[in-house]
Amino acid sequence: MKLSHFGFNLPEELLAEYPAENRDESRLMVLDRKKQTIEHKMFKDIIEYFDEDDVLILNNTKVFPARLYGNKEKTGARIEVFLLRELNEEQRLWDVLVDPARKIRIGNKLYFGDDDTLVAEVIDNTTSRGRTLRFLYDGSYKEFRRKLNELGETPLPKYIKREVQPEDEERYQTIYAKNEGAVAAPTAGLHFSKHLLKRLEIKGVKFAEVTLHVGLGTFNPVEVEDLSKHKMDSEELKIESKAVEIVNAAKKRKKRICAVGTTAMRAIESSVSSNGELNEIDGWTNKFIFPPYDFSIANCMITNFHTPKSTLLMMVSAFAGHDFIKKAYEEAVKEKYKFYSYGDAMLII
């Protein structure tokens, strides 16, 4: 498969700028791979597709307020700093993206907040927009992290052109988010409300939690026509014994195992034993899934509607079949489904 196989025309008005009023009341398109049928539902109808001892695999990563605005010393130019990952806790070194990048060179200092109590020095260039910063702050590590959280804002994707609003802090986060470390939300999970999770639990559905800290690599554009040449950025991944037991027990009993989102799917596919069971892992993954691909664990998937030519669309095509996804996306555009992070959802069974 080539990059050009994943292009499609997406009208701009279908990009969701805001989430649905209630989490579980976004629209849901249901694709049945066996029957090749497409149904239109509400997200809360998802409960109809799960029975006792089926498993939902949830990515419990938590988004941190990764976008900061600082001022460059001397010129006072406003610079956006997007925190990607912490490199060294003791030295307060961070891997970041800066914008506009052409103004930021090694040795420059950036000042944050009204009182300039937080300062960062540029100590390395990593990519065209990437820099390594050393933060300077008088206070303990805990106070420093508190300061970052206080000054940072919810890292809504760039295509959302509006200002960040207070409710984004809650809505751009799953209700089961626990382990801080993501710079983007695992968006398929945004559709679950407390009420819906409770109803699934009462029905006997099991939940297996994994942690994959979503980085910007997930959204990096693919720039090669030959997909086998694309390299994914590494993202931190942890799967513990409890999740492994729940998933492998369901697999033995041939139950429905549903990956909630491409990140949950990537997490489990990154740690599979030779006999097709899930393993524990505490490490990193740069796994890139595109057609053709044999999935080992999940036989069901919940996902949002993705960007043309994105690695996310490629994974979904590998799972549901390229032609079927193409047809579903044409239907989604025709039926005016909302796309991307705050958009509607798809269930593939």
N, C-alpha and C positions, 0 to 999 in steps of 0.2 A: 504494500500500500504506500501511496505517495502523499505528500503534504496537500497537493492540489485536490485530492479526493475528499478533503474535509472542509472545503469552502462552501458557504451558502450565504444568501442575501438576508440580512437581518435589519428590518426597519428600526430606526432609532427609537421610535416611540414604544417599542417593546422592552426596552431596558428598564428594569425596575429601579426607581429612585428611592422608593420607600417600601418597607415591608407591608404585608397584609395586616389589617387592623388586629386580627387575632391570629396567633401563630398557626393554629391548626386549621385555619379556614382559607388557606391559599388553595389554588386549584391543583389537581393531581391528575396526571395522565398515566394510565395503567397500560403497560405493554406486556402481552402474553407471548413469550417467544415460541411456544409450541403451537399455539393456535394462530399466531401472527395477527392478533387482534389489538385494537386500540380503543380504550374506554376513557371517558371523561368523568372525573369524580371530584370530591373535596378531599383535602388531605386527611381530615379526621376519619374518612371512610376506610383508611388503611387497615383499621382494626379487622375488617371483614376478611382480610387476606392472611391472617395469622391465627394459629391455633396453639393449644397447650404444648409447651416444650419446644416450640419454634424459638429461634434466637435472633435478636437484633444486636449487631455489633456497632457500638457507639464510640466515636472518637472524643474523649473527654478533655482534649486540649483546651486551654483558656487563652483568649486573645488579650494581649496587653496593649496599653495605649502607646503604640509604637511611633506615632508621628509627632515630631517636635518642631518648633520654629525657633531659630536662634538668629542673632545678629553678628555679622562679621566685624572683628575689631577694625578700628580706624574708619572703614567706609560705612559701617552700620547696615550694610545690605542684608535684607531678610533672606535667610537660607532655610529651606526645609531639610530636616534630618530624619530619615526613616531608619529606625533601629531594626536591624535584621537579627543579630544574635550576639550574645555576650561571649567574648573570647577568653577573658581572664578576670575573675571576680576581684582578686586582690589588687590588680593594677587598674581595674575599671576600664578595660579595653573592650571596645565594641566594633563589630562589623556593621557598617551603615551605608545607606545610599544618600547622596546629597543632591539638591536641586536649587538653583542652577549649578551644575558641577564645574563648569569652566572657571568659575570664580574661586574654587576651593583648592588650595595647594598645600603641600606638606609644610608644616610650621604655622599655618594660619590658626587663629584662635576664634572660637565662637562662644557667644554669651547668651545664656537662656534666662527667661523670667524677668520680671520688672526690676528685681534687685540684683541681677547678675550673680547670684550665689552659686550657680552652676556654670562651669566653664568647660569647654572641650578643646583639646588641641589635636590637629590633624597630624598623624604620625606616619601614614602610609597611603598609597593609592592601590586599590585592588583591581577595579575594572574602570570602565569609562566614567561611571557614576559612583562606583564604590570607593569608600575610604575606611581606614581604621582610625577611630577616635580614642583618645585617652581622656576620660572625664576627670575633672578636678573638683573636689567638693569637700568642704570641711565638715566631717560628720562620719558616723559609722556606715557600714555597708547597707544596713537596714534603712537608715535615714536617707541614704543616697537613692535607694530603690524607691522609697516613698516619694522623693523629690521628682524622680523620673515619671512616676505615675501621675503626680499632681500636674506636671507641665505637659505631659503627653496627651494626645487626643486619640479617639477611636480611629483606627486606620481603615476607614472606608475605602473601597477600591476607587481608583482615579476616575473611572468612567462616571461615577456619581458626582455630578457637577455642583450640587448644593453644599452649603456649609454643614458641618457635623452638628447634630442637635443632641440635647441631653438624653433623649430616649434611645439614641443609637448605642449608648454605652451598654444598655440592657439588651436591645434587640439584635445587635451584631455579636451575639454570644449565645451559645446553646444553654438551655436551662440546667444541663448536667455538666457544664464546664468546671473543671477542677484544677488541672495542672497547667500553670501559666507558662507560656512559651511560644504561642502562635502569633504571627503578624497578619493573619487572615483567618476568618472563621471557617470551620468545616460546615459549609452552608446548608447541606442537606438536613443537618440536625436542627437548623433554626425553626423548622416547622413543627417540632414536638412541643406541646404544652404539658404542664404538670398533669392536667386532667387526662390527656390522652395517654401519657405514660402509665398513669394509675390504672386506666381502663385495660390497657394491654397486660399489665401485671396481674390484675384480677382474672384475666382470661388465661393466665398461666404462661404467658410469653416470658422468656428469660432474656436478660441483658448481659452482654459481655463487653466490658470497657477496655479499650486500648488507647494509647496516647501517641499521636503523631503530630509533632509541632509543625504546623503549616508554615512554610517559608514562601518567599516570593518566587522561588524556582517553579512552583506549581503553575504560575501564571506567565512564566517567561515565554515569549513567542518562539515557535519552532522556525528556524531560519534555513533549514536544509530540506530539499525535496525528498531525499532518501531518509526515511524516518529512523533507520537503524544507525544513522550518524548523529542523531540528536542526543545530547548529554543532559540529564536532569541534575539540578542542584541536590545536594544531600540534605535530608531533613531528619531530625532526631526522632527516634522511635522506641517505644517501650510496650512490651506485651508481657503481662505477669501470669503466674500459674493459674490464678482463678479463672481468667478469661479463657485460657488454653483448655482447662477442664470442661467448662461450659460448652465451648465450640466443638471440641472433639467428641463429647458425649452426644451432642445433637447430630454430628456427622455419622456416627455409628448407627444412630436410630433413623437415619435418612429423613431428618426433619428439615424444615425450611430454615436456612441460615442467610440472614439478610445483612449485607454491608450497608450501613447508613453513610452514604457519601463515598466519593472517589478516594478520600484520604483513608477511610477505614478499610476500603478494598486494597489500597496500596500497602497499608500496614500489614494486613494478614498475608497478602501474597509475597511479602518480603521475608516471611519466616515460616516456610513450609518444609516439612521433613520429606525424605525420599518416598515414604508411603502415603504422602498426601495429607498428613495431619499438621495441625498448627503447633508451632514451637514457641517457647518463651524467647524474648530477645530484649536486650538493652543496648542500643547502638544507633546506627544511622542507616538510612536507605536512600538510594538514588534510582530506584526501580522505575522504569518507564514501560508502561503497558500499552501496546497498540496491536491492531489486528495483523495476522491471526495470533491468538493467544489462548492457551488452555487454563482456565481458572481451577484452582484446587480446592477452595474452601466454600465460598459463598455460592448459593444457587439463586440468589435474589439480590436486588440492589435498589436503593433509593438515591436519587440524585436530582440536581437542579438542571436547568437548561443552560448549556455552555456556549462559549464564544466560538465562532468559526476558527478552524485550524488550531484549536487549543489541544494540549495534551489530555485535558479532561474529556473532551469530545472523543478523542481517539480511544481512551480506555472504555468509555461507554459503548462505542461502536464494536470494540473487541468483545464486550460482554453480550450485547443484544443482537449483533450482526449489523454490518455496515449498511446494507440496503434497508433494513427495517428501521434503523435509527434515522436514516435519510428521509424515509417516508414519514416517520413520527415528527421530525423537525419541520417538515413542510406543513403538516397538519397543525403543529403548534403555532407557526407563523399565521396560518389561515385563521385559526381560532383565537388569535391574539393572546396567547399565553405570555406571561412575563418572564424575561430571561435574566440570568446571572444571579448574583449573591442574594438579593432581596426578592428574587422572582419565584415562580411556581415550581412544582416538584413533579418528578416522574418516578413511578414504581415499575421495575422490570422484574417479571416473574418467569 
